[in-house]
Structures are given as structure tokens and as C-alpha cells.
Amino acid sequence: MQDDCIEVSLGLPQLKIMWQEELEDRFEVKVIYRQDEAICPGCGLSTTKEHDRREQRKQDRRLTGTPSNS
């Protein structure tokens, strides 16, 4: 375990962190939802079946004073 790190909460308890990486100008974090079911966008009913999952990129609040290139 590294001894020069701190833990920062994302404030998103519904997400589970899969991996994280510190890059020169940003942090990248891959997450998945913790829930086993979701609301179907087609019919509006709750389902446990997954039809599609796509990677999405999001930009959140800054943790440092460095400018964002996104």
C-alpha cells in the first residue's frame, strides 16, 4: 500500500469504483452502478436484464487548480 495517498469521496454511494488512475492533468475513475436492476427506458418497468452498456465520460469538480482540457 502506498503511504503518500489520501482517499477522496466521490459523494456517489450508488457507484462502485472499478479502477482509478492519476494522470498528469486529471484523475480517471471507472465506476459501475451497485444496483442489480434498473428502469427500462422503453416500457418504464423495473428489470434485471441488461440490453446495452456504453462507456461514458464525465467531468466533475476540480480537485486541483490545474486547468481542464476537456
N, C-alpha and C positions, 0 to 999 in steps of 0.2 A: 504494500500500500504506500502511495506517495505521501510524504509528510509536509508538502508545500501547497496543499489544495484546501479549498473550502467548499461546502455544499450550499447551493443556492436553490431555493424552492421555485418551481415554475408557477406555483399557485393554480395548478390544473390537476386536482386529485383524480379526475376521471381518466387521466392518461398514464401509461406505464412507459418509462424510459427504456429503450432497447439498446441504444449506444449513444455516446457523446464524443465529440472531438473538438479540441481547441485549435482553431486555425489562426493565421497571423492577424486577420482583421475581424474575426467573428467566431462564435461558437455554433456548431451544428449539433443538433439533437434529433435522433429518430425516436418517435413515440408511436404507440398503438393505443387504441381505446381498451379500457379494462372490462367494459360491459360485454356480455355474451349475446345480447340481442339489440335490435335497433328498429326504428320505424321505417317501413317500406315507403320510399318516395312515390311509388306507383299507386298502391291501394290504401296506404295510411295505417295498415295493421302492423302489430309487433311481429318480428320474425327473427329466427336464429340462423337463417340461411344467408350466406353472403354471395351476392352475384358478381360484384366488382369491387376492387380496391385499387386506388391510384395514389401514387406519391404526390404530396402537395408540399409546396414551400411556403413558409410563413415567416414574417419578420415581426419580432417582438421588441419590447422596450430595450433600450441600450443598457448595458452593464458597465461600459467604459465610456470615455469621452472621445473615442475614435469615430470618424465619420463613416457613414454606411454607404456601400457601393451598390446596394440593392435597388 
